[in-house]
Amino acid sequence: RILLLGDYSGRENLAQSVDSPLPEAKPIEVDRDNFDDLMKRLNVGLRLDLKGASGERINLQFRELDDFHPDRLFQQVSLFSELRDVRKRLLNPDSYDQAAREVREWLVIEAEDPPVQTDSAETDAQENSADPAPSSGNLLDDILGQTKTDASTNRLDSARGSLLGDFVRDVVKPYLVETDEAEQAQLLSLIDSSTGDLMRTILHHPEFKALEAAWRGLYFLIRRVETDSDLKISLLDISKEEVMSNLKTVEDLTDSHLYNVIIRDAVKTLGGEPWSLICGNYEFGLDVDQAATMIRLSKLANIAVAPFIAQIKPQMLGIDSFSEGSDERLWNYKDETTAGKLWTMLRTIPEASSLGLALPGFLGRLPYGASTDPTEVFDFEELAGNGEHHDYLWINPSFLVAGLVGQSFSSFGWELRSRMFLDVDGLPTHVYKSDGETMTKPCAEVVFTHSACDIIIEQGLMPLISFRDSDRVRLGGFQSISFPAKPLKGRWS
């Protein structure tokens, strides 16, 4: 039995808006047949703050995997409805003037140091406000403006101070040129640019990406592994923050919720079914709190004889991201920092053979665009230019490790360790042009050299190894973090 720990419902996001602790989750069995029902059962959703200072949020609900797609978001998010309405009115001669005034109101331009207005000057400004003219070419920092009482501008009043008005003002700056604001083509282009930027903002929001990656990782796993009476997959909806807090606050690990799930209910209860592998959809760094959490998890995994697998951040190699530090000659993995000392200590604890850490992530889907995965309801390119590395949807490698263990068990039973499958193919492959040259994005973030792979393995990690211009990834060994090196301790040992 494989147990997947992770935030699958948006628990951490929800916890920000509720005062009382969330109820403790129970394991839920998942397979291909109940995947969509599971999303409904967990009431998956997010409240996203698109502008941190505004305090305004959009509410999203996900009842099937396709709800993460731009076409579904375009229908669900009310801000897109407002943009669609404005665009439609810009194309209608009868409503164009009002719509154009509304868009211009979002983009009011004033001098850098506007003079103090007298009462009469203020009155004149109000009378002429329906047709503002640029005075210096600089965008107004605050688009809210004064409240108008004219009945013909009630629609503008409702937009002032709104999330949409703030958003449009901020994201379209790069697209604006100093030209006649009444020109229909420019206003339509502005609306289209705003629509695309709003969609990118949602798709690339850290909380949205984390939730989408969790479900696409789960979908990847259940599509690759044939579950039956001998091989079952269950998930436990619990965030990393909940895990850290629960294990830290109890006086003894036997008092923790995870102990009850992993050991008491599964091993120490008559008729219980033990877990064989525990995978956390978590990425760990090397600070004191996270190292302590990994120690506690390894102790539970050791008692359960079910190794715990998760992802570790590349900072342990002295780099912030593999997109900026793929050259192993620049790595600083031997540094005598606090992180380095914590890692050395972690590798030498008695339970280290029950902990496996992998990196980097693997590609969860192609970026949306005309040449990759086109949208239907509007023209949309997810990656601006060639796109940034962090704009791709990278999935936690623990899902891939779980898939290989599951496939190996289906073929070889408990003899899997000596005959472990290590290769995964058929992954999304993004082919694109850069400076006229055809490029392929590695399926696992970066293409390592042999030397880089050796370093990662020597550090007690499991690297996902991309093959150049290929849809294939290889797991560079199935091992624990232990020093001296040891295989992962499990029921196959």
N, C-alpha and C positions, 0 to 999 in steps of 0.2 A: 504493500500500500504506500502510495506517495502522497505526502501532505504538502500543500502549497500555502505558505503564509504570505499575506500581502493585503494592501488596501484596495479592495475590489469595488467598494460601494461609494467611495469618496468620503470615508470616515474622518480622515484628518481634516478635510475641507469643512465637513459638517461640524466637527468639534469646535471650530472657530466661532460658530454662531449659536451654540447651545451652552447653557450653564452647567447642566448636570452631566455626569460621566455617561458615555455611551454603553449600552448593554454588552455584556461579554458574548463574543461570537462562539458558535459551535461549528465543528467541521461539517461541510456539505459535500456530498459526492457529486462529481461532475463528469459528464461524458458528452458525446456528440449530440445525443438526443435531447438533453435538457439544458443545453448551453443558453439558448434564448430565454427559456423559462427562468433560469438562474438570475439573469440580469433583472428581470421583473421582480423576482423574489427578494433580491437585495435592494431594490429601489435605488438603483445606481443614479447618482446625480452630482452636480457641482453648482456652487455659487461663485462665479468668477468676478473678481474686481479687475476691470480693464484699465482703470486709472487709479493708482494707489491712493491718491489724495482725495478723490471725489467721494469715496464712501458708497458709490453706487455699484450695484452688481447685476449680472445677468444670471438667470436660473436656467440650467440645462438638465434635461432628463434623458437617460439612455435605456432603451428597452430591448435593443438589439445592436449588434456590432455596427451595422450600417448607420446608426445614429451618430457615429463619430465622423461621418462623411460630410464634406462641405455642402452637398446638395440637401442633406437633411438639416444641417445647421442653418442654411439659408432660409428654410421654411420655419424653423423653430424660434430663431432669435428675432425679437421684435425690432431691433435696430435695423436689420436688413429690410424689414417691411417698410420702415420709414424711408429708407434710401430708395427702395423700389417705387414708393409713392411719389417722392420728389422727382425721380427720373421720368416717370410717366407724365407728370404734370409739366415738366420741361419740354416734352415732345408735343404737348397739346397747346395750340395757339391760344385757346381760350383761358388756359391756366398758367401760361408761361411766365407772364410778368410777376404774378404772385410767387411762383416757385423760384424764379430767379432772385427776387428780393430775399426770399428765405435763405437761399444758399449764400448770397452775398452777406447776409446778416451773420452767418457763421464765420465770415472771413473779413470782418471789419478791419480797415487799415487806418492808422492815425500817425501823427508825427511822434518822434521819439520823446519830445518834451512838449506836450500840448499846453497851450496857454490856459490860464484859469478863465472860465467863462463867466460873463455877467449874466444876469437874469435874461436880458434881451437876447444876448448871444446864444444862451442855452435854448431859448424859445426858437430862434432861427434854426439852430442845429436840429431840433426836434422836427421842425417843419420840413427840413430837407433830408431827414434821415432815411427816407425811402429810397434815395438814390445816392448812397455814399460814394465819394470819389477818393482815390489814393492821393495822399499829400506828400509821402516820403518814400513809399515802397516798402515800408517795414510793417510786418504783421502785428496786429494788436495782441498783446500777451493774454489779455482777458477778453474773450469774445462775448461775454454776457451782456455788456452794455446796459443802458438805462431801460427800465420798464416803460413800455409805451401803453397809452390808454386808448389809442385809436382802434376802433373795432376791426378795421381791416387788417390789423397786425396781431390779432389774438393768437393766430397760429404760430407767429414768430415768438410771442411771449412764452408759449408753452415749451418751445424748443430751447429758450435761453436757460442756461444753467443745467441743461440735460447732459447725460453721458454722451449722446450722439453729437451734440454741438461741440463739446470739448474734444471728442475723439477726432471729428473731421478737421477741426482747427489744427490739431497736433500732427496728424499723419499725412496731410496733403501738402505740407510746406514744401517738400522737395519737388512737387509737381507744378507749383504755381509759377507763372510768368507774368510780368507786368504787362497787361493788355486790357482791352475793353472787357469789363466784367460782365457786360450784357451779352457777350457773344455766346450763343447757344452751345457751340461745339466745345468750348472750354469748360462750361459748367457741366456738360454731360461727361466730359473726360474726368472732371474733378469727382463727380459722383461715382463713376466706375472705379477710379483709383481708391476712393474711400472704401468702397465695397470690398475690393481685394485686400486692402490693408487691414480692414476690420476682421476679415476671415483669417488672415495670417496671424493677427494678434490673438485670436481665439485658439487656433490650432497650435501655436507655439507657446501658449501660456504654460508655465511649468506644471501647474496642477492638472490642466487638460492633458498634456503630454504624458504625465505619469499615469493617469487613469486609462488613457487609450493604450499605452504600452502594456499595462497590466492585462487588459482584456485581449489584446492581439497576441501577447505572449501565451496566455491561456489557450486561445484558439489554435495557435501554432502547435501546442503540446497535444491537445486532444485530437487534432487532425493527423498527427504523426504516430500516435500510440494507440494500439487496439486494446481497449479495456475489456475485461471479462471478469469472471468470478475469481480468477487468480491475480488479476492486476487491476487495481482500482486507484482512481485519482480523486482526492478531496481537497477543498480549499478552506482556509480559515481566514475570514475577513477581519484582519487586524493590522493596523498601521505600524510602521517602524517605531514611531514615538510611543505608541501604546505598549509595544514589546519592551522598549527600554525602560519605560516608567514602571511597568508591572514587575519586571525582574529586579529593578533597583529598590523598590519600596518595600518588598516583602522581607521579613526577618530571615526566612529560610526559603530556598527554592521550591521546597515541597508545598509552600503556601501559594505559589504563583498559579495563574490561570493556565499558562503554558504547560506546567507540570501536570495539571489535571488532564489536559487534552492529550499530551504526548505520552505520558507514562501511566497515571492513575487509571484513566478510562480505557486505555489501550492495552496495557501490560498487567496492571495489578488488579484488574477486575475480571471475574469469571466470565468467560465468553467474549472477552475483549479481543480485538484484532490488532496486533502490533503494527506500528509504522516501520517501513524499511528505508525510507528516504524523506528528508524534510528540506524543502527548498524555500528560501525567503526572497521575495521580490523586493529586496532591499539592497542599497549600495552603502557600504561602510567606509568610513574614513578612519584615520588613526589618531584619535584623541583619546583622552582617558575614559570618558563615558562610553564611547563606542567600543573601545577595546574591552572594557568591563562587560559590556553586553555580549560581545562575541565569546568571552570566557564563560559566561553563564549559559549561553546557548550551547556551547560545546559540552558543558557538563550534563545538560539535559539530554543532548544527542547521544552522549556516551552511555548514559544509563539506559536509554531506549534502544541502543545498538542500531541507531538510524542516523547516519551522518547529516549534518546541516550544511547546505550549500547556499552561497549568496555571492554577490558581486562586491569587489573592492575597488575603490577609487584609484585612478592612476597617480594620484599625489604620492602614493607610497614609493613610486619610482622617481619622485622628484619633478614631476611634470603636472601641469594643470589639465591637459587634454592630449589625447593621441593625435589630434589634428595639428597640434603645434609641436609635439615632441615624439615623433615616430622614430627619430634617429637615436638608437640606444647609446650612442657615444655622448649624448647630452644628458642622459639619466643620472640621477644622484641618489641611487638606492643604498649606498653605503654611508650616507651622511649620519653623523652622530647627533641627530636631533632627537627631540622627545618622541616623534613618530617612529624613528628608527629603533630607538630603545624599546618602545612598546611592541613593535613588530618582533624583535628578537625575543622578548619575554613571552609573547603570545605563542610563538612557534615551539617553545620548550615546555609548555604546561603539559601535564599528563594526558589531558583530554584533547590535545591538538590533533590527534589522528581522527577525531570525529568532526573536524571542521574543514570544509573545502571552500576556497574562494577563487572566483574566476573573473576574467576580464579579457577584452572589452565587451561592449554590447554588440548585438547583431541587428541588422536592418529589419524593421517590422513591416514596412510597406514602402512602395514607391512614393515619391513626392507627387502631389497632384499637379497636372498640367496637360496640355494638348498632346504632347508626345509621350506621355507616361501613363497617367490615369486621368483622362479628361472628365471634367464636370459637365453636367447637362443643363443646369438652370442658369448659369452665367459663365462667361469666360474667366478662367482663373488659373494663375500660375503660382504655385505655393512658394517656390524658391525665386527670390528676386536676384537677377543676374545668375551667377553660378551657385548661389546659395551658400550659407554658412554650415559648417559641420554640425553645429548644435541644432540646426533647423530640421535635420533628419529625425525620424522616429527610431531611436535605438532601444532595443528590448534587453532586459536583464538576462545575462547568460545562464542563469540558473534554470530557465525554461528549456534551453537547449541541452544542458546537462541532464535534466530530468527526462527529456525525450530520448536521449541516447541510452540512459539506464533502462527506461521502459522497453525500448526496442530490443535491447540486449537480453533483458529478462524474458521477453516473449520468445526469443529464439533459443536461448541457452539455459534458462532457469537460473538457479543459484550458482551455476558455474560461470556466470557472466564476467567476473573480474578478469579472467585470463583470456576472454574472447570478446572483450568489450568493443562495440561499434564506436568509432570515433569521428566518422565523417557525416556531414549533413549537406545535402545539395538541394537545388530547387528554391533557393532563397531569392528574395527580390534583388534585382540587379539594375542599378541606375546608370545608364549610358548617356553622356551629355557632351556638349562641346565646350571647350575652354581655350580661348585664343586661337580658334580654328582647328584645334586638335581634339580628336575623339578620346574621351576619358571614361573610365568605369569606376564608380564608387565602390570601394571594398565592402563586402557584405558584413564584415565584422570591424568596421571603422577604419582599419589601417592594415597595410601589408607589412608584416614583420620580416626582418632578415633572420637567417638561421641563428645568428649571434643573439639577437633580441629574444627569440624564443627560448634559447638556452638560459639567458639571464632570468627570464620570468619563471621558468620551471625551477631553476636553482633557488629562487626566492620562495618556493613552496606554493606557487600559484598555478592555476590551470588556464593557459592562454587559449583564446579562440583565434585560430590562424586562418586568415583569408588567403585565397589563391588569386593571383593577379588576373583580372579580366575573366572572372569565373563566378558562378553562382554557388560555389562550394566553400564550406568552412570545415576545419578540422579542430577537434578538441585536443590540445597538446598534452595529453596525459590525464589520467583519472587518479588524482592524488590528494592527500591531505596537506595542510600547511606545515606539518610536523618537521622539526629538525632534531636529529637526522631524518631524512626523507622516509616517509611511511605511506603505504596505500591507505585509502579511506577505509575506516573500520565500519563494517556493515554486516548484515546477516549473510552476505556472500563470503565473508572471510573464513 
